[in-house]
Amino acid sequence: MKYETEQNLILNRGTFQIINKNDVSESLKDKNIKLRIKFGIDPTGSKIHLGRASTIQRLKDFQNLGHTIVLIVGDFTARIGDSSDKLEKRENLSQSVIESNLETYKDQLGKIIDISKVEFRYNSEWLSKLNLDEIIEISKKFTVAQMIERENFHNRYKENKPIGLHEFLYPLIQGYDSVAIKADIELGGSDQLFNLLSGREVQSYYGMKKQNIITKKLLIGTDGRKMSTSWGNVINITDNPNDIYAKVMSVKDENIIEYFILATRISDKSIKEIEKELKNSKNKAIMDIKKLLASEITQMYSSKEESIKAEENFKNTVQDKNYNLSSDIIELETSVKNTSILDLVSNITGQLPSKAEARRVVKDGGLYIDNIRVLNVNENIILKNDMLIKVGKRNIVKIKKI
């Protein structure tokens, strides 16, 4: 029964698209087949957020079935930068930044999967040895039209925003990773589909069997967009338990079920029951369901005891507005440059449950930025390093720019 449960999680839980589903399904049924599962990490940030963790959860399911997880650290590809979801040309990362971002990755991954059974590879191992002849030959498998048709490139082209020629190389050399490690299946987010398909094309060029692909749905961040370190709308798995709990509580009601599906290990049966309850619920019941979600996620990355404490802290400092009970300053890493006051308070910091609540707090004179009271709900603010954001008598957030 457990074997069938793992298969179902891999094939159906939060899945966006599978190529080739029949082949994947048959491979999973055969206990004698041991697959090599590829998952790439470009170290563009130092922390793993819930969106990325939701895909890593599927790696755990593969691991439970005895398959080999190959984690590719993109120390070479990070120098180019993946533009799959970027509206601007991405800045290249220096080697020192890459190394710094990777320092705690293994510890973070260990919260989800068994690190001792993971095959870690750095793609500079083979990509730094690729010669120009091979790159030219591989590039013949792709066309400029294919690249320009990608939504982000297409939009940037229409808006006369620069597209670096090197950005076209990213999917080609990322695809070569699949050749180097002999991948059977590659996992990634739905926004990575083009890159993952490139792996199939490059494998084909080298006469290898094409890898199958599993893409997962993207988790929505605290501001309603895709969760992304670049946008600062993330809930990191290394965040303080109080922060994780409070940020989950700030998630929009319409995204609650997606969070249960993508970010928890709660059974599908239980989620269906929760979904039914939500449809017939009033505000109090919705709050209780959201507390269950926050507790479940907080517990996954800390402990049951810490989850209980975080719930009590949320009740005291947010629900009961007893701000004096919390003297801690929460540090928030973000790359957001400027934003509206309401987005800052309700979405980016995740400290208030809605824009309506943020609007009320501002109008009541309860918002301070660097000890200056802010009363204009329509104001835009430029975020600065060490900027201190307070609500009432409580210190809430200190901004840390990345």
N, C-alpha and C positions, 0 to 999 in steps of 0.2 A: 504493500500500500504506500509506504514512504517513497519507494522508487517511482511510482506513478505520480505522486504528489510533486516530486522534483521536476519530472517531465512536464507536468502541467504548468508549473511556475515558469519554466524556461520558454515554453511555446506560447503561453497565453497571458501571463500576468504583465500588464502594462506594455504589451507588445504593439509596435507600430507596423512593422512589416518584416516578413521572413523570406529570404531567397536562399535556397529552395526548400520550402517547408516540408515536403514529403521526404526528401533526403535527410533532413535534420531529424525528423520524427523517427524514421527507420533506424538511423544511427543510434539514437537514444534508446531504442527498444533492445538493441543488440548489446548485451552486457560484455561481450568479448571485444567490442570496438572501443578503443581509447582515443578520444579526440584531442587535438591541440587547439585550444581556444585562445584567440588573440584579442587583447584589449590594449589600446594605446593611450598613453598619458603624456600630453605635452605640458611640461612644468611651467605654465604661464602664471600660476599662483602657488602659494605655499600651503593652501588648505583645501581639503576635499569638502565640497558642499553636498547637501542632500540630493541634488539632481544627479550628480555623478555617482553618489553612493547608491542610488536606486539601480543603476546599471551594474555596479559592483556586486549588489545582492544576487544578481543572476549568475555572476561568476561563482559565487558561493554554492549555488544550486548545482552547477556543473561539477564543482569540486566534490560535493557530496556524492555525486554519481561516479567519482573516480577518474574524471578527465583531467588533463593537464592544462593549467592556466598559464599562459605566457603573457606577462605584463611587459610591454615595450615602453620604455621611458624615452620620449622623443627629445633627447638632448641635442640631436642634430636638426630634426625638423622644427624644433622651437626657435631655431635661428632664422627660419623663414616665417613661421607663424601661420596657423590655420585661419583662413578668412571665411570659413563656412557660414558664420553668423555675423560677420562684421560689415558695417556700413562704411567704414573707413579703412584705409590701409593700416595694417597692424604693425606696430613697432617691433623691430627685431630685439631679441633678448641676448644679453651678453652671457658668456659662459659662467661668470661669477654669480649672476642673478639666477641662472638655471640651477647651479649647484646649491644655492641658498634655498631655493624653492623646494628642492628635493630632500632637504635634511630630515624632515619629519614624515615624509610620505609613507615609509614602510610602517611606522608606528600607527599612522592613521588607517592604513589599509588593514592592519592587524585587528582593528575593531570589527571588521566585517568578514574577512577571509583568513584561512590558515596560511600565513606567510611562509612557513617552513616547507610547504608543498608547492610554492609558486616558482616558476622559472622567470627570473628577472633578466631582461636584456636591454641594452642601450643601443639605439639605432645608429649612433655614430660608429659603432663596431663594424658595420658593413657599408653604410652610406658614405663614409669618408673615403672609402676605397673605390667607389664607383667611378669609372672613367668617362670621359666625354662621349666616346663612341657608344657606350651602353645607354647613356642618358638620351642621346639622339635617337637611337633605335627604339627605346621605350616610348619616347614622345610621339612616334609615328602611330601609336595605338589611339591617340587622342586628336581632336580637332579644336581649332580656336572657337568654332561655333559651339561646341559642347561646353567650353569654359564660359563663354559669354552668356549662354542660356541659363547658367546658375543664377538664382534670384538675386543674390547680393551683388555679383559682378554686373548683372544686367541693369540693376538699379543705379549702381555707381557709374556705369557707362552712360546711361541716359542723363544723369545729373552732372556729367563732365567731371566726376571725381576720379583722381588717379588710381589706376590699377597697375601695380608693379608686375613686370614680366615674371619675376621670381615667384609671384603668388600662383601662377599657373603650374609651377613645378611641384608645389606641395602635394597634390593628390598623386602625382606620378611617383615621387620618392617614398611617400607614405605607403603607396601600394607595393613598393619593392620590399617593405618590411614583411609582407605576407609571404613573399618568396623566400626571404632569408630564414624565417622561422618555421616554414612549411605549415602554414595555418590551414586548419580544416574549417573553422568557423570564426568569424570576427563579430564582436559585439560593439555597439555604439549607439549614440542618440540618433533620433530621426534626422537631425540636421547634418549628420555625418554620412548619409547614404551615398552621396557622390564619391567621397573619399574611399568608402568601403567597396563600392563597385569598381573603383580603380584597381584595388587589390586583385580582383578577379581578372581584369584585363592584363595586368602585368604578369600574373601567374600563367595565364594563357600564352603569353609571349615566350615564356620559358618552358612551355610544354608541360606544365603542372596541372593537376586537377584544380578547378576553380573553387575557391573557398565559398562556403555558404555564409549567409549574412543574417544577423538578427539585430534589428534596430528597435530601440525602446522609445516610448513616448517621453516628451520633455516635461520636466516638473516646472510648474509656474513659480516664480519667485515672489517675494513679499510685495512687489510693486505691480504685479499682474502680468509682467513680461516673463520670458524664459529665464530661469534661474541662471545667472552668469556672474562670475567673479568680476568681469569687466564692468558690470552695471551696479555692483554693490548691493544687489537685492537677494543675497544668499543667506542660508542658514548653514553654518559650517558644523561638521560633526565634532570638531574640537572646541566649539563654543562652550562657555560656562553653561551648566544645566539650566540656570535661571534664564539665560539669554535664549537658549534653544526653546524652552517652554514658552516664553513671552513672544518670540518671533512666530512660532507656530500658531499661537492664539491670535496673531494679527493677520493670518491668512484669510483671504476672502471666503465667505461662506460657500460660494459656488465651486470652490476648488477643494473642499473638504474630502470628497470621495476620491478624487485623483491622488490626494496625499495619502489616504489609506492604502490605495492600490500600489502606488509607486514607492512610498517611503516607509511602509511598515511591513511586518511579517504576519499581520492578522489574516486569517483564512478568508477565502473568497466568499464562503457561506456567511461569515460574520459581517463582511462588508455589505453584502446584499441586504442583510437585515438592518444594518445601519442606514443604508440608502432609503429603504422603505420608511424608517423612522423619521429621517430628515424631511421627506416629502409631506409628512403629516404633522411636523413639529412646529411648536411655537418657539419664541426666542429663547426661553429658559432651557428647553430641551436641546436646542441647537448649541447653546453654550456648553451644556454637559457633554455633548458629542465631541465638540472641539477640544474640551479638556481631556477626554479619552485619547484623542489623537495626539495632543501635546504630551501627555504622560507616556504614551507608547513610544513616541520618537525619542523623547528625553531619556527614557529608560534604556533604549537600544544603545545609546552612546555614553551612558554613565552607569547608573544602577537604579534599582527600584527605590532605594532609600533617597537618592538624590532627586529622583522624579517626584517623590512625595513632598520633599522640601521645596522644590521648584513650584509645585502647585500651590503650596501654602504661601510662598513668597509672592506669587502672582495675585493671590486673593488679597493679601495685605496691602500690596503696593499699587495695584491697578484697580481691582474690583472695589476694595474698601477705601481707596484713595488715602491710605495711611502711609504717606510718603516718608515720614520720619523713621519708619522701621527699616528703611533701606538706605545705607550710607555708601554703598559700593558705586563706583563709576564704571560703567560698561564701556569697554574700548571696541570700536567698530572700524574694521578695515574696509575701505571703499576706494574705488577709482573714479567715482562720480565727481564731476567737476562743479556742476551747478544744478539746482533743482528748485522746485517750488517749496514754499514753507509747508504746505499740507502734505506733499509727498515725502518730504524729509521726516516729518514727525510720525506719519501713519504707515508709510511703506518702507523707506530706506532704513530707518532705525528700528521699525517694527515695535515701537513702544506703546502705541495707541491702536485700538482695534479697527479704526475706520477714519476716513477723511472727515466725516461728520463730527466725530469726537475731537479730532485735531482742530477743526474749525472752532468748536465750542471752547476748547482750552485756550486757543489764541485770543479769541474775542473776550474771554474772561480775564485776560492778562496773566495767564499762567505759564507762558512760554518765554524762556530767556535763552539768548545765544551770546556766549561770552559775557554774561552778567548784564546784558542789555535786553530789556523787555521788548518783545516783538508783538505788535498789535495788528499788523496788516496781513490778512489771510491770503492776499494775492501777491505777496512779495516773493521774489526769487532770491535765492541765497547762493553765494559761491562758497563751496566747502573748503576749509583750510585745515591743515594738520594741527592737531591738539585743540580744535574748536570744541568748546564745551556747550552741550545742549541740556538745559534744565527744564523740568516741568514742576511748577510750584516750588516746594521746599526740597525736592529730591533731585540729586544729580543723576542724570540718566545716561548720557552718552558722551564719550570723548572721541572725536573723529581722528582716525589714523589713515592718512593718505597712502595709497599704494600705486 
